Amino acid sequence: MSFMLQIEAAQRSPLDQLAIDYMTIRSGKPSIDFCCRTLGVLEKDEVIARRLGVAISTVRTWREVGRRMNGRGSCR
């Protein structure tokens, strides 16, 4: 990632960055890293689901995967 893109990314809120990352997922199946980052977003599940256009249960599933992987040390 170029220096200017890093600066731009640092200025985004975690929810905005998560939305951008979600739009770039081509397979429709988020990675474990994505699930870990979802866990780190402080907004409520409902707010994240609305922003990403997914079901609340989907956000809860991502967060649960993030929790499980965080316990294993797989999350950064």
Secondary structure as UniProt FT lines:
FT   HELIX           3..10
FT   HELIX           14..23
FT   HELIX           32..40
FT   HELIX           45..52
FT   HELIX           56..71
FT   TURN            72..73
//
